[in-house]
């Protein structure tokens, strides 16, 4: 009788420690962009209300699931901070494992060009950086199958 209770307890405990979004200011995102690591940083800007953003999340989750220590995936959520509970529920329902940061900056014009000078603010948007060489790829449109891998391959071989 105790065994089934223990299994339920363990499953409930795993749910309780599910991934949640950390609320951050742009300086945290800027630190990711300017990181001096030797790896590849994949930074995606998205929102729960953006259908193309939601559609491409599995691409980032699949990349993150490879557990490649040279690749860091960070998903920057652009929902309003008042929607944090909704964002966390979305993360839980989608069983997301990538790091999710909710950007608490309402003046988009103050930081968008610091991500990429060509970015007009449309999402989804993805920035892939080879931190060792400083080379970057930026795309402000939905990604297709293989796009991430292609950008990473190009950045590793320059």
N, C-alpha and C positions, 0 to 999 in steps of 0.2 A: 504493500500500500504506500509506503514511503517513497519507493522508487519513482512512480508516476508523478508524484508531487515534486520531486527533485528535478525531473526533466522539465516540467512546466516552469519551475522557478528559474532554471538556467536559461530557457528560451526567453522568458520575460526579462531577465537581466541583460541578455544580449540586445533586446529591443530598446531597453532603457538607455544603453550607451551608444545608440545609433549616431551616425555622423550628423553634425549640425553645422550651420553656417556661422562663421565668426564675423561680427560686425567690425569693419575697419574703415579708416580714412585712406585717402589716396596715397599718403606717404608709405603705407605698407605695400600697396600695389607697386609703387615706384621702386621700392627696395627690391621687389621680385624682378622687375624689369632690369634693374641695374646690378643684379647679383653678380658676384665674381666667381661663381662656381665653375667647374669644368664641364658641366653637363648642358643639356638642352632644356629650356623652360618653355612649356606650352601653356599659354594663358588665353583663356576664352572668356569673352564678355557676353552675357546672356541674361534672360529674364524669364520668369515662369509664364508670363502672358504672351511670349513670343513663340509662335508655333514652329518656325524654322529653327529657333534655338533649341527647343525641346526635342525636335526631331534629330538633331546632331549630337545630343548628349551621349548616346550610346557609343559614338566614335571615340569620345574622350575617355569614357569609362573602360572601353576595350583596351585603349592604349595604356591607361593606368593599371589595368589588371595584368599587364605583361610583367609588372614589377621590375622593369628595367631601371637599375639604380642611376643610370645616366640621364634619365628623363623625369622631369617633374611636371605634373599636370595640376594646374590651378584654375578653377572655374570662378570667375568674378560675376556675382549676381548683381543686377542693376534694379531690382525691385526696390520700392521705398522701404526704409528701415521699419516702418510701422507694419509691414507685411512679413516680418521675420518668422512668425509662427507658420504662416502659409508656406514660406520658403522651406522651413525645416520639415514640414509635413510632406512637401514635394520631394525633398531629399530622401526622406524615409520611405515613401511609397515607391520611389524609383530605385531604392536600395543603392544609392550613390556612394562610392568609396573615395572618389577624388576629393581633394581639399576644395571647399567652397567658402568663399569670402563674400559677404554682402557689403558692397561699397556704399558707405553713408556719406555721399557728396551730392548735393542737389544742384550745384552749379557746374553742369557738365562742361561748359566752355572753359572752366579753369583747369581741367586736367586732360581732356580728350587729345589735344595735340601733343601732350607729353607721352602718350602711348604711341602715337604715330602721327606725323604731321599731315598725312594724307587722309586721315580718318575724319569723316563727317559726322560720326556718331551713330550710324546705323548698326543694328545688331541682327544676327550674330556677327561677332568680329573675333578673329583669332590672331594672336601674335606668337610666333615661334622664334626663339632666340638661341643661338649657339653662344653660350656665355663665355666660352674660351676665346672665340674669334671675334665676337661682337656682331657677327652677321645675323640678319633678321629677315623674316618673311611675315608680311601682314596681309590678311584677307578680311574684307568687311562684307562678306556674303556667306551664305550657307556652304558648308563643306560637303563634298561628296565622298563616297567610299574611296579610300586610297589617298585622298588629298593630304591628310596629316602625315602619313608615312612618306609621301613624296617630298614634302617640305623638310621633314627631318633628315631624309637621305641627302637632299641637296645641301643642307646646312652642315652635315657631317663631312661631306666630301668637297668642301671648298678650301 
